[in-house]
Amino acid sequence: FRLGGEQGTWIYYQYRGAPKYPKTTFSNPTQALHGTWFYALWSILDMGFLQESCDETVGHEFWEAGVYLSPNVLTARQYARPHVVFSDGLYHRVMLEVSYDRACLKRERKKGGDQLVLPSSAVCITGVFFQLNAPPCLGEERLDDWDPELEIIPVGRHTPEATYPLRDAPRWNDDCTVIFNTDNAKGAAGDKA
């Protein structure tokens, strides 16, 4: 995928986990994207597959049960919710790069951007795109802070300790002081910066 331009810069990481449904089993593999939330990312990558949207009682939104993908960057980006992840006031987004088996396509529609619906077994995660400093558009759904209670923790794992108490984290617009130590040109591990 060529990401950039009006959508901003994306950083790509190849997925090296063990996908539950390897693309080598697909009869006609094709690339697409899946915009998601940071709260779900760890669980998705740990499981190695995308769960189908199929249950409105647990908050799934769908018009056809399945995994939703798009070959269109702008459409997938709309589902990559802008989220302040690090208590710094900056919004970030995440999208998954996938291969899918076109022979298993359940539905396709152009309305509202290109959308493809497939069963989980026809989708293989191949990479992760992160967009840094990607604020929400006017009226766009967003997440203004990180709530560890909302993260989907993989089975058998535990919530990691915060690197600093969230309530004590500096905000992006907080005043700060930078101290330079001119006595030591190389700087020392204890120097403040």
N, C-alpha and C positions, 0 to 999 in steps of 0.2 A: 504494500500500500504506500502511496505517496501522501504523507500527511504534512501539513504546513499551510502557508499562505494565510488566508483569513481565519482559519481554524487555530492558528498559533503553532508553536513547536511542540512536538511529541518526542518523548524518549522511549525507545523500544528495548525490551528484554525478551530474549527467546525463552519459551517455557521449556524447562528441562525436567519437569516432573514426569510422572508416569501417567499419561492420559488413559482414562478408563476405556475409551473407544479409539484406538489408534487409526490414523487416517489411511494406513496401509490396507485396511479392510474395505475402504470405500471404492465403489466402482467408478465414480466420476468426481474426484475431489476438486473443490472450488474454494477460494478464499472469501471471507467476509469478516465483519466486526460485530462485537456485542458490547454495548455500553453498560456499565454496572456501577455499583456503589462500593466505596472502600470498605464499608461494614461487612460486605459479603466476600471480598477478595480472598482473604486467607483461607476461608472454607472452600471456596471454588477451586483454588489452586491445590489445596491439600487433597480434595476428593478427586481431582483430575477430570471433572466434567461439569457441564452446565445442567442444572435441574430444570425440568420443564415447568413453565407457568401453567398451573392446572387447578388451583384451589383458591377461590375468592375468599374463603373463610380465614385464610392465613395472610391475606393482603395481596395476592397475585392479581395483576391487572392483565387481561388478555381478551382477545376476540376469537382465538382458536388455541386450544391447548397445545403447548409445545415450547421449544426454545426459539426465541426471537433473535434474528440476525439482520444485518444490512450490509450490502456491498457499498453503500453510500456513507462516507465519513461523516457528513453533516447530520445524517439521520442517527447514526450510532452515537455521535457526540451528544445528542439531545438526551440520551438515556444514561450518559456518563455524568451523574449528578455532581455539580460543583460542591466541593466539601473542604472546609477548613480542618485539616487533619492535624496540624502541628501547633495549634494555639498561637499562631503568628498573624492571623487575619488574612492569609493568602489562601485562595481557593485552588484546588487541584482536581483533576478528573482522571478516570481510568477506563480503558477499553481493552477488551480481549480480542486478539487476532485468532481466528479459527479457520480450520478447513472443514468443509461439510460435504456430505454426499448428495449431490444434486438429484440423484435418482430417488432419494427419499423425501424430497420436498413435499410438504403437506399443503401449504398455501403460500401464495405470493401476492403482494399488493403494492401498487405504486402510490396510493392515496396516503398522504402524511409522510412521504419519503418512501424509499424502497424498503419493504419489510418482507422477510422470509421466515416461515415457520417450519421447524423440523423436529423430529423426535431427538431426545438426548443421544441416543445411540448413533445418530448420523452427524454428530458434531465433535470435533477434536480440537482442543486448545493447543495453539502453536506459539503464542506470544502474548506479551502484555505491553500496552502503550500507556505511558503516564504523560499527562499534560500539566505542567507546572504553571502557577500563577494564571489560572484560567477563570476569571470571575464570571458570575452568572449574568445572563442577559436580562433585560427588563422583564419582570414577571416570571422568570424561570425558577423552578423549584430548586432549593439549595439547602445545604446543611452548614450552619454557622459555627459549629464547634464539634469536638470529638466527645462522644459519650461511650465509654468502654462497655456499658451495659447493653448497647445495641449491636456490638460486633458479634458476628456469628463465629463461635469458636469451634474448630474441628473436634470431632469425637476423640476423646483421650488426651486433649491438649488443655492448657490452662491460660487464662488471661495473663499476658506478660505485665510485669511491673512497669509503671510509667517512669520515664527517665527523669522526670521532675514532677512534683505535684501540679496537676493541671491548673488549680486555682492560683498557683504562684508563677505560672508561665508568663513571660512578657508578651504583651500584645504588639502587633506590628506598628501601632501608632504611639506606643509608650516612649517617653523621653529616656534616653540612655546616655551614658558617658563613656567615651573611648579614651583609654589611658595608654600612652606610648611610653615605653622605657627606652630613653635614648642612651642609657649607660651600657646597654648590652645590645649591640647591633643585630645579633642573631636571635635575641629573645630567649626567654627561659620558659620552661613548662608552667611555672607559677605566675607568669606575667598576665595581667588582665588585658583583654582586648575587646 
